[in-house]
Amino acid sequence: MKNYILTQQVAEKKLRRMAYEILEHNAGESQLILAGIRDNGSAIARTIQRLLHEISGGRLTVKIIDISLDKRKPREVVLSESLPFDDRVIIVVDDVASSGKTLLYAMKPFLDAHPRKIECLVLVGRTHKAFPVHPDYIGLSLSTTLQEHIYVEVDGENVKGAWLE
């Protein structure tokens, strides 16, 4: 029996709200880059891309790239493609933020360029920050113990839910 903290319906509402927030915080932008951390972050980024297209009426161009890294020991960070990141808005997307370590390392490839800004989006944010990264967009903020784990289930581009174990 899974202890669900987000159902599919609630997760969809949270993602839609975050898409509206992205549009509000980036008014005047014609293009955004969503950088999803594989695998769940990439699925969430594609959902956000679809919602941004729908909400903006297609006026906003949203490019998706994938970030690959070992979340336990993130020494090497690989992007699915290289784009011009100078003067661009980049939003790094993941499913759960715990210590901030994965998000911090995921930003590393963008720091050699000169982006206009880098923001972070997570579906679930935990309160165990060991690194100075605080997501700009959080679907659900949750206080947990260090022994508890949060799992986000995705099927293709659909977030099926999240549970606490």
Secondary structure as UniProt FT lines:
FT   STRAND          3..7
FT   HELIX           8..25
FT   TURN            26..28
FT   STRAND          31..37
FT   TURN            38..39
FT   HELIX           40..56
FT   TURN            57..58
FT   STRAND          61..68
FT   STRAND          78..79
FT   TURN            86..87
FT   STRAND          89..97
FT   HELIX           101..107
FT   HELIX           108..110
FT   TURN            111..112
FT   STRAND          117..126
FT   STRAND          137..142
FT   TURN            146..147
FT   STRAND          150..155
FT   TURN            156..157
FT   STRAND          158..164
//
